[in-house]
Amino acid sequence: DQQVKQNSPSLSVQEGRISILNCDYTNSMFDYFLWYKKYPAEGPTFLISISSIKDKNEDGRFTVFLNKSAKHLSLHIVPSQPGDSAVYFCAAGNQGGKLIFGQGTELSVKP
Amino acid sequence: GAGVSQSPSNKVTEKGKDVELRCDPISGHTALYWYRQSLGQGLEFLIYFQGNSAPDKSGLPSDRFSAERTGGSVSTLTIQRTQQEDSAVYLCASSLVGTSGGPAYNEQFFGPGTRLTVL
């Protein structure tokens, strides 16, 4: 039972354009959602998060949108840069507990 | 460095042997988590320690897996009688669990992982 799903295993975007990564979840009880970025041979690093009581959170080039009725969140990166090329994981959880991760989307930003 | 550290970075073992993986969390972090990432898969939760509470072991795939956290700091994940399907990157994370104010974003800080290969 996959509670958090990232249905696109990969995404290729031109430098300077917008990257949109999508994530769907099934458990309406999640308190918050996070996006992590992972480079090869490194652990995931935190990127941005959003509480279940909000619908948008922005941090520089990164914006996360949450649509609770659709149980869907997305990460927008604009403008995309080659250094953004990595695997992006969305995760969901409740305060102080384990995170449930999606399968990841590999983003490739081409110069 | 002040980040989460894990050792060894790579471990190759033979099927049937026991292995121990170590995690040093960020000092002062009360929560510690173990995950694993198998080839082509997402991160799979294994076990979670929070302070002095009983650990959440709901993600451990079999009774060959166990973990300890001594003195509220360092943790060891032990896999007994390893099998080839245990081959994965084992990731440790730690976090400060917020207790006041608005929603506490459980940002978990990950170590670099231990790549386990069972031959």
Chai-1 contact restraints between the chains, C-beta under 6 A:
chainA,res_idxA,chainB,res_idxB,connection_type,confidence,min_distance_angstrom,max_distance_angstrom,comment,restraint_id
A,Y32,B,P103,contact,1.0,0.0,6.0,A-B,restraint_1
A,Y32,B,Y105,contact,1.0,0.0,6.0,A-B,restraint_2
A,E42,B,P112,contact,1.0,0.0,6.0,A-B,restraint_3
A,G43,B,L91,contact,1.0,0.0,6.0,A-B,restraint_4
A,G43,B,F110,contact,1.0,0.0,6.0,A-B,restraint_5
A,G43,B,G111,contact,1.0,0.0,6.0,A-B,restraint_6
A,G43,B,P112,contact,1.0,0.0,6.0,A-B,restraint_7
A,G43,B,G113,contact,1.0,0.0,6.0,A-B,restraint_8
A,P44,B,F110,contact,1.0,0.0,6.0,A-B,restraint_9
A,F46,B,E107,contact,1.0,0.0,6.0,A-B,restraint_10
A,S49,B,Y105,contact,1.0,0.0,6.0,A-B,restraint_11
A,S51,B,P103,contact,1.0,0.0,6.0,A-B,restraint_12
A,G93,B,N106,contact,1.0,0.0,6.0,A-B,restraint_13
A,Q95,B,A104,contact,1.0,0.0,6.0,A-B,restraint_14
A,G96,B,V97,contact,1.0,0.0,6.0,A-B,restraint_15
A,K98,B,F45,contact,1.0,0.0,6.0,A-B,restraint_16
A,K98,B,Y48,contact,1.0,0.0,6.0,A-B,restraint_17
A,F101,B,G42,contact,1.0,0.0,6.0,A-B,restraint_18
A,F101,B,L43,contact,1.0,0.0,6.0,A-B,restraint_19
A,G102,B,G42,contact,1.0,0.0,6.0,A-B,restraint_20
A,Q103,B,G42,contact,1.0,0.0,6.0,A-B,restraint_21
A,G104,B,G42,contact,1.0,0.0,6.0,A-B,restraint_22
